[in-house]
Amino acid sequence: MRQRLALALAFVAFLAASPSQADRSLSVEIKRQSQKLQEIEKELKHHQERVVALEKTKESITKELERLDREIMETWQRLKEIKHEWTKKELELERIRQEVKKAKRRSEELRSLVEKRLLALERFGTMGILNVLFSSSSFPELMARKTYLQVILNKDKEQRAEFRRRLRVLMEKEHELEKTRMEFERLAREMEAQAAALEERRQNRLLFLKEIKEQKEKYMALVLELDQAKEKVKDIIEELEAEQEELEASSGKGFAAQKGKLIPPVLTGTILLNRRFGRGGLLISAPMGSEVRAVFDGVVKFTGDITGLGKVVILDHGKGYYSLVAQCLSIFVRQGDEVIEGDVIALSGTGALVDPGVYFELRRKGARLRPERWLDLKGFRIKR
């Protein structure tokens, strides 16, 4: 409301001044507001790009978090398996230790038994052994007693050797199991450290993701504010341009004041008002090679071929007004050239729209206007 009141007061001040001064003041203000609009659009583009970049970063971090979650889950699962195997090895090691103890005890018992037997034989003496042997009633009995004594001694020797071998095997297995247990313990510690490191990284990425979200929200808020500011400035420019158009119309200057006064693009011909083509333009039948003129002062915005229209010239007349001439035989101007009303810009040709002649359009800020309402068509034959 204040903005409109300020504009109204400014417009009253402009009216109080001379038309030329008011027009110059309006032009200066429009230029200033246009520069402001460009600055806002530049800043808006920067913030929008920042929002897009932050969104990409957010997506990247989210994917990384998903990967970390999988790795943490896999690490804990692997740790669980390692601890399970570790427990099995601990139990097996304990069983082997018990077997080693039993074997040592049994070996000790056997050693004690053999020592007692040897001690008894030692006490019995050589003569005692010979008396036992030679007290036999027959030679076979003598040999049997000798063999029996030899078997006892050999059996003691074999048992001691077997127990030593079993004890050695058990102790080797105990050693290997201890190494395996220690390896599983080491792996478990490493997996726990790895899981802890992954969890720490996950927490850091979560904090970073939170910061990214906050930054994105801040930039989105700035984008919204800039969008609103952009629309306000555009409204101001539109109101200023409307005032300028009214001023130009009252002074008889500017494109807006030329409604019904514009010279046609060709000086002679027939106006075809059949709109079956659906373009909203004007078909003008004219001899091949007729001079095509600028309907008003302006700047050449485009020259070139457009599918369905042939060779085309577009002029910018300012304040959002544009004129288009299509189906040209040849073009005499280039983009950026300044032209004044009546300058020859092309020659008429022939094509799908009119044969021969030109196709003509007027637009204001992209919206099509009715050319027959803007052109001075006195002397032209109109065919409906």
Contacts in CASP RR format, 6 or more apart in sequence:
PFRMAT RR
TARGET T0000
AUTHOR 0000-0000-0000
METHOD contacts of the structure
MODEL  1
MRQRLALALAFVAFLAASPSQADRSLSVEIKRQSQKLQEIEKELKHHQER
VVALEKTKESITKELERLDREIMETWQRLKEIKHEWTKKELELERIRQEV
KKAKRRSEELRSLVEKRLLALERFGTMGILNVLFSSSSFPELMARKTYLQ
VILNKDKEQRAEFRRRLRVLMEKEHELEKTRMEFERLAREMEAQAAALEE
RRQNRLLFLKEIKEQKEKYMALVLELDQAKEKVKDIIEELEAEQEELEAS
SGKGFAAQKGKLIPPVLTGTILLNRRFGRGGLLISAPMGSEVRAVFDGVV
KFTGDITGLGKVVILDHGKGYYSLVAQCLSIFVRQGDEVIEGDVIALSGT
GALVDPGVYFELRRKGARLRPERWLDLKGFRIKR
3 232 0 8 1.000
3 235 0 8 1.000
3 236 0 8 1.000
4 239 0 8 1.000
7 236 0 8 1.000
7 239 0 8 1.000
7 240 0 8 1.000
7 243 0 8 1.000
10 29 0 8 1.000
11 243 0 8 1.000
14 21 0 8 1.000
14 22 0 8 1.000
14 25 0 8 1.000
14 26 0 8 1.000
14 243 0 8 1.000
14 247 0 8 1.000
15 22 0 8 1.000
17 25 0 8 1.000
19 247 0 8 1.000
19 250 0 8 1.000
19 251 0 8 1.000
22 247 0 8 1.000
23 244 0 8 1.000
23 247 0 8 1.000
23 248 0 8 1.000
23 251 0 8 1.000
23 253 0 8 1.000
26 240 0 8 1.000
26 243 0 8 1.000
26 244 0 8 1.000
26 247 0 8 1.000
27 244 0 8 1.000
29 240 0 8 1.000
30 237 0 8 1.000
30 240 0 8 1.000
30 241 0 8 1.000
30 244 0 8 1.000
33 233 0 8 1.000
33 236 0 8 1.000
33 237 0 8 1.000
33 240 0 8 1.000
34 237 0 8 1.000
36 233 0 8 1.000
37 230 0 8 1.000
37 233 0 8 1.000
37 234 0 8 1.000
37 237 0 8 1.000
40 226 0 8 1.000
40 229 0 8 1.000
40 230 0 8 1.000
40 233 0 8 1.000
41 230 0 8 1.000
43 226 0 8 1.000
44 223 0 8 1.000
44 226 0 8 1.000
44 227 0 8 1.000
44 230 0 8 1.000
47 219 0 8 1.000
47 222 0 8 1.000
47 223 0 8 1.000
47 226 0 8 1.000
48 223 0 8 1.000
50 219 0 8 1.000
51 216 0 8 1.000
51 219 0 8 1.000
51 220 0 8 1.000
51 223 0 8 1.000
54 212 0 8 1.000
54 215 0 8 1.000
54 216 0 8 1.000
54 219 0 8 1.000
55 216 0 8 1.000
57 212 0 8 1.000
58 209 0 8 1.000
58 212 0 8 1.000
58 213 0 8 1.000
58 216 0 8 1.000
61 205 0 8 1.000
61 208 0 8 1.000
61 209 0 8 1.000
61 212 0 8 1.000
62 209 0 8 1.000
64 205 0 8 1.000
65 202 0 8 1.000
65 205 0 8 1.000
65 206 0 8 1.000
65 209 0 8 1.000
68 198 0 8 1.000
68 201 0 8 1.000
68 202 0 8 1.000
68 205 0 8 1.000
69 202 0 8 1.000
71 198 0 8 1.000
72 195 0 8 1.000
72 198 0 8 1.000
72 199 0 8 1.000
72 202 0 8 1.000
75 191 0 8 1.000
75 194 0 8 1.000
75 195 0 8 1.000
75 198 0 8 1.000
76 195 0 8 1.000
78 191 0 8 1.000
79 188 0 8 1.000
79 191 0 8 1.000
79 192 0 8 1.000
79 195 0 8 1.000
82 184 0 8 1.000
82 187 0 8 1.000
82 188 0 8 1.000
82 191 0 8 1.000
83 184 0 8 1.000
83 188 0 8 1.000
85 184 0 8 1.000
86 181 0 8 1.000
86 184 0 8 1.000
86 185 0 8 1.000
86 188 0 8 1.000
89 177 0 8 1.000
89 180 0 8 1.000
89 181 0 8 1.000
89 184 0 8 1.000
90 181 0 8 1.000
92 177 0 8 1.000
93 174 0 8 1.000
93 177 0 8 1.000
93 178 0 8 1.000
93 181 0 8 1.000
96 170 0 8 1.000
96 173 0 8 1.000
96 174 0 8 1.000
96 177 0 8 1.000
97 174 0 8 1.000
99 170 0 8 1.000
100 167 0 8 1.000
100 170 0 8 1.000
100 171 0 8 1.000
100 174 0 8 1.000
103 163 0 8 1.000
103 166 0 8 1.000
103 167 0 8 1.000
103 170 0 8 1.000
104 167 0 8 1.000
106 163 0 8 1.000
107 160 0 8 1.000
107 163 0 8 1.000
107 164 0 8 1.000
107 167 0 8 1.000
110 156 0 8 1.000
110 159 0 8 1.000
110 160 0 8 1.000
110 163 0 8 1.000
111 160 0 8 1.000
113 156 0 8 1.000
114 156 0 8 1.000
114 160 0 8 1.000
117 152 0 8 1.000
117 156 0 8 1.000
121 129 0 8 1.000
124 132 0 8 1.000
129 149 0 8 1.000
132 145 0 8 1.000
133 142 0 8 1.000
133 145 0 8 1.000
133 146 0 8 1.000
134 142 0 8 1.000
136 142 0 8 1.000
136 144 0 8 1.000
136 145 0 8 1.000
241 319 0 8 1.000
244 319 0 8 1.000
245 254 0 8 1.000
245 256 0 8 1.000
245 319 0 8 1.000
248 254 0 8 1.000
248 255 0 8 1.000
248 256 0 8 1.000
248 257 0 8 1.000
249 256 0 8 1.000
249 257 0 8 1.000
250 257 0 8 1.000
251 257 0 8 1.000
254 319 0 8 1.000
255 296 0 8 1.000
255 317 0 8 1.000
255 318 0 8 1.000
255 319 0 8 1.000
255 321 0 8 1.000
256 319 0 8 1.000
256 321 0 8 1.000
258 296 0 8 1.000
258 374 0 8 1.000
259 373 0 8 1.000
259 374 0 8 1.000
260 373 0 8 1.000
260 374 0 8 1.000
260 375 0 8 1.000
260 376 0 8 1.000
261 376 0 8 1.000
262 295 0 8 1.000
262 296 0 8 1.000
262 374 0 8 1.000
262 375 0 8 1.000
262 376 0 8 1.000
263 293 0 8 1.000
263 295 0 8 1.000
263 341 0 8 1.000
263 342 0 8 1.000
263 375 0 8 1.000
263 376 0 8 1.000
264 284 0 8 1.000
264 295 0 8 1.000
264 360 0 8 1.000
264 375 0 8 1.000
264 376 0 8 1.000
264 377 0 8 1.000
264 380 0 8 1.000
265 284 0 8 1.000
265 292 0 8 1.000
265 293 0 8 1.000
265 295 0 8 1.000
265 323 0 8 1.000
265 325 0 8 1.000
265 358 0 8 1.000
265 360 0 8 1.000
266 284 0 8 1.000
266 286 0 8 1.000
266 290 0 8 1.000
266 291 0 8 1.000
266 292 0 8 1.000
266 293 0 8 1.000
266 348 0 8 1.000
266 357 0 8 1.000
266 358 0 8 1.000
267 290 0 8 1.000
267 291 0 8 1.000
267 293 0 8 1.000
268 286 0 8 1.000
268 287 0 8 1.000
268 290 0 8 1.000
268 380 0 8 1.000
269 284 0 8 1.000
269 285 0 8 1.000
269 286 0 8 1.000
269 287 0 8 1.000
269 290 0 8 1.000
269 380 0 8 1.000
269 381 0 8 1.000
270 284 0 8 1.000
270 285 0 8 1.000
270 286 0 8 1.000
270 380 0 8 1.000
270 381 0 8 1.000
270 382 0 8 1.000
270 383 0 8 1.000
271 282 0 8 1.000
271 283 0 8 1.000
271 284 0 8 1.000
271 285 0 8 1.000
271 372 0 8 1.000
271 377 0 8 1.000
271 380 0 8 1.000
271 381 0 8 1.000
271 382 0 8 1.000
271 383 0 8 1.000
272 282 0 8 1.000
272 283 0 8 1.000
272 284 0 8 1.000
272 285 0 8 1.000
272 354 0 8 1.000
272 383 0 8 1.000
273 282 0 8 1.000
273 372 0 8 1.000
273 382 0 8 1.000
273 383 0 8 1.000
273 384 0 8 1.000
274 283 0 8 1.000
274 383 0 8 1.000
274 384 0 8 1.000
275 281 0 8 1.000
277 283 0 8 1.000
277 353 0 8 1.000
279 359 0 8 1.000
279 361 0 8 1.000
279 368 0 8 1.000
280 361 0 8 1.000
280 368 0 8 1.000
280 370 0 8 1.000
281 359 0 8 1.000
281 360 0 8 1.000
281 361 0 8 1.000
281 362 0 8 1.000
281 368 0 8 1.000
281 371 0 8 1.000
282 359 0 8 1.000
282 360 0 8 1.000
282 361 0 8 1.000
282 371 0 8 1.000
282 372 0 8 1.000
282 375 0 8 1.000
283 353 0 8 1.000
283 354 0 8 1.000
283 357 0 8 1.000
283 359 0 8 1.000
283 360 0 8 1.000
284 354 0 8 1.000
284 357 0 8 1.000
284 358 0 8 1.000
284 359 0 8 1.000
284 360 0 8 1.000
284 380 0 8 1.000
285 354 0 8 1.000
285 356 0 8 1.000
285 357 0 8 1.000
285 383 0 8 1.000
286 348 0 8 1.000
286 356 0 8 1.000
286 357 0 8 1.000
286 358 0 8 1.000
287 348 0 8 1.000
287 356 0 8 1.000
287 357 0 8 1.000
288 329 0 8 1.000
288 348 0 8 1.000
288 349 0 8 1.000
288 350 0 8 1.000
288 356 0 8 1.000
288 357 0 8 1.000
289 329 0 8 1.000
289 347 0 8 1.000
289 348 0 8 1.000
289 349 0 8 1.000
289 356 0 8 1.000
290 347 0 8 1.000
290 348 0 8 1.000
290 357 0 8 1.000
290 358 0 8 1.000
291 344 0 8 1.000
291 347 0 8 1.000
291 348 0 8 1.000
292 313 0 8 1.000
292 325 0 8 1.000
292 328 0 8 1.000
292 344 0 8 1.000
292 345 0 8 1.000
292 346 0 8 1.000
292 347 0 8 1.000
292 348 0 8 1.000
292 358 0 8 1.000
293 341 0 8 1.000
293 342 0 8 1.000
293 343 0 8 1.000
293 344 0 8 1.000
293 345 0 8 1.000
294 315 0 8 1.000
294 323 0 8 1.000
294 339 0 8 1.000
294 340 0 8 1.000
294 341 0 8 1.000
294 342 0 8 1.000
294 343 0 8 1.000
294 345 0 8 1.000
295 315 0 8 1.000
295 323 0 8 1.000
295 341 0 8 1.000
295 342 0 8 1.000
295 375 0 8 1.000
296 315 0 8 1.000
296 317 0 8 1.000
296 323 0 8 1.000
296 341 0 8 1.000
297 317 0 8 1.000
297 338 0 8 1.000
297 339 0 8 1.000
297 340 0 8 1.000
297 341 0 8 1.000
298 315 0 8 1.000
298 316 0 8 1.000
298 317 0 8 1.000
298 318 0 8 1.000
298 338 0 8 1.000
298 339 0 8 1.000
298 340 0 8 1.000
299 315 0 8 1.000
299 316 0 8 1.000
299 336 0 8 1.000
299 337 0 8 1.000
299 338 0 8 1.000
299 339 0 8 1.000
300 313 0 8 1.000
300 314 0 8 1.000
300 315 0 8 1.000
300 316 0 8 1.000
300 333 0 8 1.000
300 334 0 8 1.000
300 335 0 8 1.000
300 336 0 8 1.000
300 337 0 8 1.000
300 338 0 8 1.000
300 339 0 8 1.000
300 345 0 8 1.000
301 314 0 8 1.000
301 315 0 8 1.000
301 316 0 8 1.000
301 322 0 8 1.000
301 335 0 8 1.000
301 336 0 8 1.000
302 312 0 8 1.000
302 313 0 8 1.000
302 314 0 8 1.000
302 335 0 8 1.000
303 311 0 8 1.000
303 312 0 8 1.000
303 313 0 8 1.000
303 314 0 8 1.000
303 331 0 8 1.000
303 333 0 8 1.000
303 334 0 8 1.000
303 335 0 8 1.000
304 311 0 8 1.000
304 312 0 8 1.000
304 313 0 8 1.000
304 331 0 8 1.000
305 311 0 8 1.000
305 312 0 8 1.000
306 312 0 8 1.000
306 326 0 8 1.000
308 352 0 8 1.000
308 353 0 8 1.000
309 326 0 8 1.000
309 327 0 8 1.000
309 353 0 8 1.000
309 359 0 8 1.000
310 326 0 8 1.000
310 327 0 8 1.000
310 328 0 8 1.000
310 351 0 8 1.000
311 326 0 8 1.000
311 327 0 8 1.000
311 328 0 8 1.000
311 329 0 8 1.000
311 330 0 8 1.000
311 331 0 8 1.000
311 346 0 8 1.000
312 324 0 8 1.000
312 325 0 8 1.000
312 326 0 8 1.000
312 328 0 8 1.000
313 324 0 8 1.000
313 325 0 8 1.000
313 328 0 8 1.000
313 331 0 8 1.000
313 333 0 8 1.000
313 345 0 8 1.000
313 346 0 8 1.000
314 322 0 8 1.000
314 323 0 8 1.000
314 324 0 8 1.000
315 322 0 8 1.000
315 323 0 8 1.000
315 324 0 8 1.000
315 339 0 8 1.000
315 345 0 8 1.000
316 322 0 8 1.000
317 323 0 8 1.000
319 364 0 8 1.000
320 364 0 8 1.000
320 365 0 8 1.000
321 362 0 8 1.000
321 363 0 8 1.000
321 364 0 8 1.000
322 362 0 8 1.000
322 363 0 8 1.000
322 364 0 8 1.000
322 366 0 8 1.000
323 360 0 8 1.000
323 361 0 8 1.000
323 362 0 8 1.000
323 363 0 8 1.000
324 359 0 8 1.000
324 360 0 8 1.000
324 361 0 8 1.000
324 362 0 8 1.000
324 363 0 8 1.000
325 345 0 8 1.000
325 346 0 8 1.000
325 358 0 8 1.000
325 359 0 8 1.000
325 360 0 8 1.000
326 353 0 8 1.000
326 358 0 8 1.000
326 359 0 8 1.000
326 360 0 8 1.000
326 361 0 8 1.000
327 348 0 8 1.000
327 349 0 8 1.000
327 350 0 8 1.000
327 351 0 8 1.000
327 353 0 8 1.000
327 354 0 8 1.000
327 357 0 8 1.000
327 358 0 8 1.000
327 359 0 8 1.000
328 346 0 8 1.000
328 347 0 8 1.000
328 348 0 8 1.000
328 349 0 8 1.000
328 358 0 8 1.000
329 346 0 8 1.000
329 347 0 8 1.000
329 348 0 8 1.000
329 349 0 8 1.000
329 350 0 8 1.000
330 346 0 8 1.000
330 347 0 8 1.000
331 345 0 8 1.000
331 346 0 8 1.000
332 344 0 8 1.000
332 345 0 8 1.000
332 346 0 8 1.000
332 347 0 8 1.000
333 339 0 8 1.000
333 343 0 8 1.000
333 345 0 8 1.000
333 346 0 8 1.000
339 345 0 8 1.000
348 356 0 8 1.000
348 357 0 8 1.000
348 358 0 8 1.000
349 356 0 8 1.000
349 357 0 8 1.000
349 358 0 8 1.000
350 356 0 8 1.000
350 357 0 8 1.000
353 359 0 8 1.000
360 371 0 8 1.000
361 368 0 8 1.000
361 371 0 8 1.000
362 368 0 8 1.000
362 369 0 8 1.000
362 370 0 8 1.000
362 371 0 8 1.000
362 374 0 8 1.000
363 369 0 8 1.000
END
